[in-house]
Each structure stands twice: as C-alpha cells, then as structure tokens.
Amino acid sequence: MGLSDEQLLNMKLKRNSILETAIILFSEKGYQGTTVQNIAKSAGVSFGSVFTYFDNKEHLFHSAVIEPLQTYSQQLLNFNPDAEDFMNELKKMITDHIDVFAGLSNYLNLVVFVIAQNKHHKSTFEELDDFHAKLKEKLIILVKNGQKLGLLKIQDPAYTAISYISLLMGLRLNLTDEPQSTMWQNFVPFAIQLFGPKLN
C-alpha cells in the first residue's frame, strides 16, 4: 500500500526542514564542526530520520549546497543577452541579481566554504564551478553585444563578468542588512558602471 498524499507532504516538509537547518549549521560551523546529531536536534527530528532522506553526512552536505543552487541558477541565468533594449535589460538583470543575492546570507557563506575547501568537497565544488562558468559565459555574451551596439566601452568581457559576480558576492558577504532593506537597490548604478556604459 502506497503512502497517502498527507504522508508524502509530511515527508517533503521534514526533508526540507532538515536541509534548511543543515544549510544554516554548515554555514556557521563548517563541515567538521557540524554533526548529524546537531542538525537533527535543531530540525526537531530524530537522528535516524535524517538517514531516511540522506545517505550520510557528505550526501546531506552536498544536497545543502547543490539543491538550492538549482533554484538560484534559474533566477540568475534569467536574462536575455540579445535583448533589443540593451540598457533596460542590463538594469533589470542587475536589479534581479541583487535581489537574489540579498537573500543568500547563510547559503552564500556555505558556498564560500566549499570554494575554500574545494579539494575536500570536490564533486560539490565542481557543480558550483560549472554554474559559475555558465553565468560567466552568458555575461560575456551580454557584454560583447553591448559593445557591438556601441553602448558599452571596449574592455575585456571576461574580466567584466568576473568583476560583476565578485561584486554580487562581496555585497552579501560584507553587508548585514535584511533582504527587504531598500539599501540593496542603491548599488544598482554602481554595478552598471562595471559594464562600462558610454555617456550619452
């Protein structure tokens, strides 16, 4: 006899709770400093139930990094590098990106941890790096198109893309403001300047 819809929903909610708790604890205490027991207790579930959803601690850690990335990657790659109204698309992209990064506090700390410990979490890092490459390549296309249209100064598109991604990460890692703060959008004009817009 299969599980009821209510049982399936409860399992999904429990798994999400474990995953969200893992993101917070791993980001605060690192991989070595976090135990499955800590996660279970903070999530309000039994130690054994964690292993209903995750094979082991490494699987849980990998899931805590990669599963949210699937959602964030869709949001961050959701811009059109070939847009006819180029400057409007650039501003919209930056506004959307800053909105996303404003809410990434714990998760971004976890990402930075994986980058710093990339040899210890190789497969997790490789998936993060693959997304970074996709975002960078799409940004490079955007910059090249802006330059072809004569709207952006001629400068290295790869360095522009890397500088922009670094700005996004740096803002979230350096600021403690809540995502709802209007302060975040004040950085949009500064981010636009990284792309080298020509003055009218």
Secondary structure, DSSP 4 states (H G I P E B T S, - for coil): -PPPHHHHHHHHHHHHHHHHHHHHHHHHHTTTT--HHHHHHHHTS-HHHHHHH-SSHHHHHHHHHHHHHHHHHHHHT---TT-SSHHHHHHHHHHHHHHHHHT-HHHHHHHHHHHHTTTTSHHHHHHHHHHHHHHHHHHHHHHHHHHHTTSB----HHHHHHHHHHHHHHHHHH----TT-GGGGGGHHHHHHHT-BPP-
